[in-house]
């Protein structure tokens, strides 16, 4: 399936049983809900999907489940998060054989590569399959910044077509769009910068909290892309306290707890993460409940 890079692409949470094994039925149910709410695609096993905590077989099982469940209704994108170049390239090939539509490729994990090393890593992964690639740029999280100059080198690879921009610098959005135009889709990767990014021309969003509030997230991006910023700002104001929780170290726990409160899905996370507890948990519950009340006042 061709990926248009428009709309909301939830970074889907990986649902788990109490023993930390995959809950495939819950994964299927979650995907159905997201599709019904109008998402533009799904990203399996991003950081929110706990990619680095899953075994190699669990990763493939998640992808098989997603491809079978989605059945061509929206694009399925797989995260590629590995410590070595050869392992990342091999996983890209396996994901392609399962039938995903694209790859979201992290930089090599644990090692902060320099520019030359970063380009070499992405080139090899890009050449491992024919799938379109969404670059994952999160310098805060991974210590590697895909600057516009590095991106220019990477765009020599025809399958590199998009970038998840998560530098927290909105001027980067303008720089990328101005420099590369239609050659590179710039995708917002920060929930509490989506309205700002859309105002600068972004039409696609990889979102964590869209797992919890998919319909409101889809509507927010649609309003912004259409230029209806009066209504968009009202909706954004209701959502932003929840969206702030997507930008902290324990974002996976916050997102899964919010999703649990709204849908009943388990909030279980894989160690070393632990479920939220005490005042931290109560604060997320309070923010989620207030967000739901504010959305209700807006007709949701």
C-alpha positions, 0 to 999 in steps of 0.5 A: 500500500502506498503511504500518503503521509497524511493523518494520524499514525498512532504509535500503537501500544503493545498490549500485554498479559499479566505475565508480560506475554503478548495479548494478541486479542487485545492488540487486535481490538486496539487496532480495530478501534483506531481504524474505526476512529479514522487514523491514517495508518498505524506504527507498530513497535515504535518506542511507545510499542516497547520495541526494545523490550520485545524478543525477536519472535515477539516483534515478528508476532506483533507484525503478523498480527497487525498485518492480518488485522488491518488487512490493507485498510490503512498502512502498517509501519514497523519500527526498526530499533536495533543495536547493530546495523546488520541486525537492523537490516535483517529485521527490515527484510523480515518485516518486508516479508511479513507484508508491512507497508513501511519502516520507521527506522531508529538510529542504532541504539545505545551508541551515539553515532557521528554524522558519517556513521549515522549516514552509513547506518541508514544507507545499509538499512535502506538498501535491505528492502524496497520499503519506504522509510520514515527516519526517526529523529529524536536527539533528546532520546537517542543522542543522534540528530538528523540535521538537514545536512545529514538528511540531504545525504540520506535522500540519495537513497530513494526509499527514504521518504519521510522524517518523524521530527522530534527535535522539539524545535519547530524551526526545524520543520520549516527548514526541512520543508523549505529545503526538501519540498515534496521529496521529504514528508515531514511528520510531527513526532511530538504530541504537544507540538502538533498544532504548531507543526501543522501551522507550518505545513505538516500533514501527518503525525505519529502520536502516542496519546492518540492511542487514548483519544484517537477521534479527538486527535484525528479531528485536531489534525484535520482542523489544523490542516484545513486552517480552522485554527479557532476550533483547533485551538479549543480542542488543543487546549483540552488535549494538551495536558494529556499530550504533555505526558507523551514527552516525558521518560515514562510516556509509555506508562502514562499512555497505557494508563490513559488508554486503560482508563478509557478502553479498559485495556491492560496498563501492563508494561514490560520491565524494566518499566513498571506500572505507575504507582502512588502520586504519579499514577494519581496525577495521570488519572486526574489529568485523563479524567479532566481531559475527558470532561473537557472533551465532553464539553466540546461534544466528544 
